[in-house]
Amino acid sequence: MTSPMAISRDTAVGPEARLSWILSGLAGMVGAVAFLHSAGYFVTFMTGNTERAVVGHFGEPAGKEVAPGASPWAALALMGSFLLGVVIASICRRKYWSNHPHGATVVTTIALAAAGSIDIALSGWSSADVNFYPILLIAFALGALNTAFTKKEETYIPLSYVTGTLVKLGQGIERHLCGGGTRYDWLCYLMLLGSFSLGGAIGAFVGVVITGPQVLLLAAVFSFGATIFTFTHTERQTVFG
């Protein structure tokens, strides 16, 4: 008997799922760029930042070096910026773009462009690393991006929540193996994980080739392209869906 939790083919690999792969790839790319061009700050991994924020106040074990960028206050600031991005994008969705459910990419694009511009102003065009203040804007951008898929005021496709994706992937595999589901129960999460990973690989490759501020502006260009695609997709779904 098929489980009521079974996922349909359209949900797993349909137009909205394919759009989520693009935006998840964008999240992976931006996260990789921020990590490589900073002191190792996480802009997608809020679980890690939470642990840094807590553990950092107790000091490091004897003989252990402090990890780069592991300041508990920095971790708290990144969490706050990410949370603010979620709140601002959610407010904008409620008040301004209720008919465009993926308008969160607009906030992401603006924040990434601002991060690149501020970093150029602080360090110059050819700086190797990104300052901490632009990194806060990148965390803000990722928080906003994670509100792209919202239903009944709740996110149902978290684009950079890899831990949750792995849990759902494992549960989907179990349903398929035990006869309560199909391959679509796990394929959708595998594709989301793969998209995020591919985006991270692209961000890592680009980050090796060009400098910090430049790669942030390039990420803003990619985000702008994703914005155009999401609005086009939304209009097409409204007209034909």
C-alpha positions in Angstrom: 0.0 0.0 0.0 1.3 3.4 -0.9 2.0 5.7 2.0 0.0 9.0 2.2 3.4 10.6 2.5 4.3 9.4 -1.0 5.5 12.1 -3.4 4.0 12.4 -6.9 6.1 12.6 -10.1 5.1 16.3 -10.7 6.1 17.3 -7.2 9.4 15.5 -7.5 10.6 16.5 -10.9 7.9 19.0 -12.2 8.5 22.6 -13.1 8.5 23.9 -9.5 11.0 21.2 -8.5 13.3 22.1 -11.4 13.1 25.8 -10.3 14.1 24.8 -6.8 17.2 23.0 -8.2 18.3 26.3 -9.8 17.8 28.3 -6.7 19.4 25.6 -4.5 22.4 25.7 -6.9 22.6 29.5 -6.4 22.5 29.0 -2.6 25.4 26.5 -2.9 27.4 28.8 -5.1 27.0 31.8 -2.9 27.8 29.8 0.3 31.0 28.4 -1.3 32.1 31.9 -2.4 31.6 33.4 1.1 33.4 30.5 2.8 36.4 30.6 0.5 36.8 34.4 0.5 36.5 35.0 4.2 37.9 33.6 7.4 35.8 30.5 7.0 32.4 31.9 7.8 29.2 30.0 7.1 26.3 31.8 5.4 24.2 28.7 4.8 25.1 26.5 7.8 23.2 28.0 10.7 23.6 24.8 12.8 27.3 25.3 12.7 27.0 28.9 13.5 24.8 28.1 16.5 27.4 25.7 17.8 30.1 28.2 17.3 28.1 30.9 19.1 27.6 28.6 22.1 30.9 26.7 22.3 33.0 29.7 21.6 32.1 31.3 24.9 33.7 28.4 26.8 37.1 28.7 25.2 39.1 26.2 23.3 40.4 22.9 24.7 44.1 23.0 25.7 46.4 22.6 22.8 43.7 23.4 20.2 43.9 26.3 17.8 40.9 28.6 17.3 39.3 27.8 14.0 39.4 30.7 11.5 36.3 32.9 11.8 35.0 31.0 14.8 34.3 34.0 17.0 31.0 33.4 18.9 30.0 37.0 18.3 30.6 36.7 14.6 28.5 33.5 14.5 25.7 35.3 16.3 25.9 38.2 13.9 25.6 35.8 10.9 22.6 34.1 12.5 21.0 37.5 13.1 21.6 38.6 9.5 20.2 35.3 8.1 17.1 35.7 10.3 16.7 39.3 9.2 16.8 38.2 5.6 14.0 35.7 6.3 11.9 38.4 8.0 12.4 41.1 5.4 11.6 38.8 2.5 8.6 37.4 4.3 7.3 41.0 4.9 7.8 41.9 1.3 6.0 38.8 0.2 3.0 39.6 2.4 2.8 43.3 1.3 4.3 43.6 -2.2 4.6 40.5 -4.2 1.9 38.1 -3.2 1.3 37.3 -6.9 5.0 36.5 -7.4 5.9 33.8 -4.9 9.6 33.7 -5.9 10.2 37.4 -5.5 12.6 36.7 -2.7 15.3 36.4 -5.3 15.0 40.2 -5.8 16.1 40.7 -2.2 18.9 38.2 -2.7 20.2 40.0 -5.8 20.1 43.4 -4.3 21.9 42.2 -1.1 24.6 40.4 -3.2 25.2 43.4 -5.4 25.4 45.6 -2.2 27.9 43.2 -0.6 30.2 43.3 -3.6 30.0 47.1 -3.9 30.7 47.6 -0.2 33.7 45.2 -0.3 35.1 47.1 -3.3 34.7 50.3 -1.4 36.4 48.9 1.7 39.2 46.9 0.1 39.4 47.7 -3.6 38.6 45.8 -6.7 41.4 43.2 -6.5 41.2 42.3 -2.8 41.8 38.6 -2.2 39.3 38.3 0.6 35.9 39.7 1.5 35.4 41.8 4.6 33.1 40.7 7.4 30.4 43.3 6.8 29.7 42.2 3.2 29.6 38.6 4.6 26.8 39.7 6.8 24.9 40.9 3.8 25.5 37.6 2.1 24.0 35.8 5.0 21.0 38.2 4.8 20.7 37.3 1.1 20.7 33.5 1.8 18.0 34.0 4.5 15.8 35.8 2.0 16.4 33.2 -0.7 15.2 30.4 1.6 11.7 32.0 1.6 11.4 31.5 -2.1 9.0 28.5 -1.8 6.3 29.4 0.7 2.9 27.9 1.2 0.5 29.1 3.9 3.2 31.3 5.2 5.6 28.4 5.8 8.7 27.4 3.7 8.2 24.0 2.2 11.4 23.7 0.1 14.3 25.0 2.2 17.0 25.6 -0.4 20.1 25.5 1.8 19.0 23.2 4.6 21.1 20.2 3.7 20.7 18.4 7.0 16.9 18.4 6.6 17.3 17.4 3.0 19.4 14.4 4.0 16.8 13.3 6.6 14.0 13.5 4.1 16.2 11.7 1.5 16.7 8.8 4.0 13.0 8.7 4.9 12.1 8.6 1.2 14.6 5.7 0.6 13.0 3.8 3.5 9.5 4.3 2.1 10.6 3.1 -1.3 12.4 0.0 0.1 9.5 -1.0 2.3 6.9 -0.6 -0.5 5.2 2.5 0.9 6.5 4.9 -1.7 8.2 5.2 -5.1 11.5 6.4 -6.4 10.1 10.0 -6.4 10.0 9.9 -2.6 13.8 10.2 -2.5 14.7 11.4 -6.0 13.4 14.9 -5.3 15.7 15.3 -2.3 18.6 13.7 -4.1 18.2 16.3 -6.9 18.0 19.1 -4.4 21.2 17.9 -2.7 22.9 17.5 -6.0 22.0 21.0 -7.1 23.3 22.5 -4.0 26.5 20.5 -4.3 27.0 21.5 -7.9 26.4 25.1 -7.1 29.1 24.8 -4.4 31.5 23.3 -6.9 30.8 26.1 -9.3 31.4 28.7 -6.6 34.6 27.0 -5.5 35.9 26.9 -9.1 35.0 30.6 -9.8 36.3 31.6 -6.4 39.8 30.2 -7.3 39.9 32.1 -10.6 38.7 35.6 -9.6 39.0 37.7 -6.5 36.5 38.2 -3.6 34.6 41.4 -4.6 34.5 40.4 -8.3 33.0 37.0 -7.5 30.4 38.6 -5.3 29.3 40.8 -8.2 29.3 37.7 -10.5 27.1 35.9 -7.9 24.7 38.9 -8.0 24.6 38.6 -11.8 23.7 34.9 -11.5 21.1 35.8 -8.9 19.6 38.4 -11.3 19.4 35.7 -14.0 17.6 33.5 -11.5 15.2 36.3 -10.6 14.3 36.8 -14.3 13.8 33.0 -14.6 11.6 32.8 -11.5 9.3 35.7 -12.5 9.0 34.2 -16.0 8.2 30.8 -14.5 5.6 32.3 -12.2 3.9 34.2 -15.0 3.8 31.1 -17.2 2.3 29.0 -14.3 -0.3 31.7 -13.7 -1.3 31.8 -17.3 -1.2 28.1 -18.2 -1.3 26.4 -14.8 
